[in-house]
Amino acid sequence: MATWPPFTSWRRRPPSRVLVGCVAILMTVGAALAVEPDEILSDPALEARARAISSGLRCLVCQNQSIDDSNAPLARDLRLLVRERLKAGDSDAAVMQFVEDRYGEFVLLRPPLTWRTLLLWVAPLLALLIAVWTTARAWRRRQPQASALSEATAPLTPDEESKLRSILAESEGEPPPRD
């Protein structure tokens, strides 16, 4: 006999799994709704070009999203601007240059490698090299020196052996041995 309500297994799932699922669905729906139906061009080739350009332009409001993914009003205006320029017959490079001239190099999600942007491209590599160098240096300092290691593993002299025996005997409560 079936139980009622039919989805009783949902009650057994941890709330965090259900919450993660709901958030994932909402994020997917939000990204799908970023480009509104009235923005879509009738020519599929032009629309594909517009999407490609829009995915390379940064939303100036959100800053970590492309204008293709953003719901901000400024992103919508930029998407419409890109589509208008493409309808007017501009090339992809001309549209990108127009938007860059208007809003600056910051609007590009993937800035070109120039002398001005060299630090952006090299900084992660420099940070990694500095971290490796610092870690290696700290590791070497923590390693015992070869001379200290050889002293620690050298055999005991007869005097050291007798002192050790007397210390061990005292700790066990026996009188120290007489040599």
C-alpha positions in Angstrom: 0.0 0.0 0.0 1.4 3.4 -1.0 1.9 6.0 1.7 0.4 9.4 1.5 1.8 12.0 0.7 3.7 10.3 -2.1 7.0 12.2 -1.6 7.8 11.0 2.0 11.4 10.3 1.0 12.0 14.1 0.7 11.5 14.4 4.5 14.5 12.1 5.1 16.9 14.2 3.0 19.1 16.6 4.9 17.8 20.2 4.6 21.2 21.3 3.3 21.0 19.1 0.2 17.5 20.4 -0.6 18.7 24.0 -0.1 21.8 23.5 -2.4 19.5 22.0 -5.0 17.1 24.9 -4.9 19.9 27.5 -5.0 21.4 25.7 -8.0 18.1 25.7 -9.9 17.5 29.4 -9.1 21.0 30.4 -10.3 20.5 28.5 -13.5 17.1 30.1 -14.1 18.6 33.6 -13.3 21.4 33.2 -15.8 18.9 31.9 -18.5 16.8 35.0 -18.0 19.6 37.5 -18.3 19.1 38.0 -22.1 15.5 38.9 -22.5 13.4 37.7 -25.4 13.0 41.2 -26.8 16.8 41.5 -27.1 17.3 38.4 -29.2 18.0 39.1 -32.9 16.0 37.3 -35.6 19.2 36.3 -37.5 20.8 33.3 -35.6 24.3 34.1 -36.9 24.1 37.7 -35.7 22.7 36.5 -32.3 25.6 34.1 -32.0 28.0 36.9 -32.7 26.2 39.2 -30.2 26.4 36.5 -27.5 30.1 35.9 -28.2 30.8 39.6 -27.8 28.6 40.0 -24.8 30.3 37.1 -23.0 33.6 39.0 -23.3 32.4 42.3 -21.9 32.3 42.9 -18.1 29.1 44.2 -16.5 30.2 47.5 -14.9 27.7 47.1 -12.1 28.3 43.4 -11.2 32.0 43.5 -12.2 32.6 39.7 -12.1 29.9 38.8 -14.6 29.7 39.3 -18.3 26.9 41.5 -19.7 25.5 38.3 -21.2 25.0 36.8 -17.7 24.0 40.0 -15.8 20.5 41.2 -15.1 21.6 44.8 -14.3 19.9 47.6 -16.4 23.3 48.8 -17.6 24.2 45.3 -18.8 20.9 45.2 -20.8 21.7 48.6 -22.3 25.1 47.3 -23.3 23.6 44.1 -24.8 21.2 46.3 -26.9 24.1 48.5 -28.0 26.1 45.5 -29.1 23.2 44.2 -31.1 22.5 47.6 -32.7 26.1 47.9 -33.8 26.0 44.4 -35.3 22.8 45.2 -37.1 24.4 48.3 -38.5 27.1 46.1 -40.0 30.1 46.6 -37.6 32.6 43.8 -37.3 33.1 42.1 -33.9 36.4 43.9 -33.4 34.8 47.2 -34.2 32.0 46.6 -31.7 34.5 45.6 -29.0 36.6 48.7 -29.8 33.6 51.0 -29.7 32.6 49.7 -26.2 36.2 49.8 -25.0 36.6 53.4 -26.3 33.4 54.4 -24.5 33.9 52.6 -21.1 37.6 52.0 -21.0 39.7 48.8 -20.9 38.1 47.7 -17.6 35.0 46.6 -19.6 37.0 43.8 -21.2 36.8 40.5 -19.2 40.0 39.3 -20.8 42.3 42.3 -21.1 44.9 42.1 -23.9 48.6 41.5 -23.0 50.2 45.0 -23.2 52.9 46.8 -21.2 50.1 48.3 -19.1 48.4 45.0 -18.3 51.6 43.0 -18.0 51.4 43.1 -14.2 47.9 41.6 -14.3 49.2 38.6 -16.3 52.6 38.2 -14.4 51.4 38.8 -10.8 49.9 35.4 -10.2 53.1 33.7 -11.5 55.3 36.0 -9.3 53.1 35.3 -6.3 53.4 31.5 -6.9 57.2 31.7 -7.3 57.6 33.8 -4.1 55.4 31.4 -2.2 57.5 28.4 -3.4 60.8 30.2 -2.6 59.6 31.2 0.9 58.3 27.7 1.6 61.6 26.1 0.4 63.7 28.5 2.5 61.6 27.9 5.6 61.8 24.1 5.0 65.6 24.3 4.7 65.9 26.2 7.9 63.8 23.7 9.8 66.0 20.7 8.6 68.7 19.9 11.0 72.2 20.6 9.8 74.4 17.7 8.8 77.0 18.4 11.6 74.2 18.5 14.3 72.8 15.3 12.9 76.1 13.5 12.9 76.7 14.6 16.5 73.3 13.2 17.6 73.9 9.8 16.0 77.5 9.4 17.1 78.2 6.6 19.6 78.4 7.5 23.3 81.8 7.9 24.9 82.5 5.7 28.0 82.0 8.7 30.3 78.6 9.5 28.6 77.6 5.8 29.0 78.3 5.8 32.7 76.4 9.1 33.2 73.5 7.6 31.3 73.5 4.5 33.4 73.6 6.5 36.7 70.7 8.7 35.5 68.6 5.7 34.5 69.3 3.9 37.7 68.4 7.0 39.8 65.1 7.3 37.9 64.3 3.7 38.7 65.1 4.2 42.3 68.2 2.0 42.4 71.5 3.2 43.7 73.8 4.3 40.9 76.3 1.7 39.7 79.9 2.0 40.9 82.5 1.9 38.2 
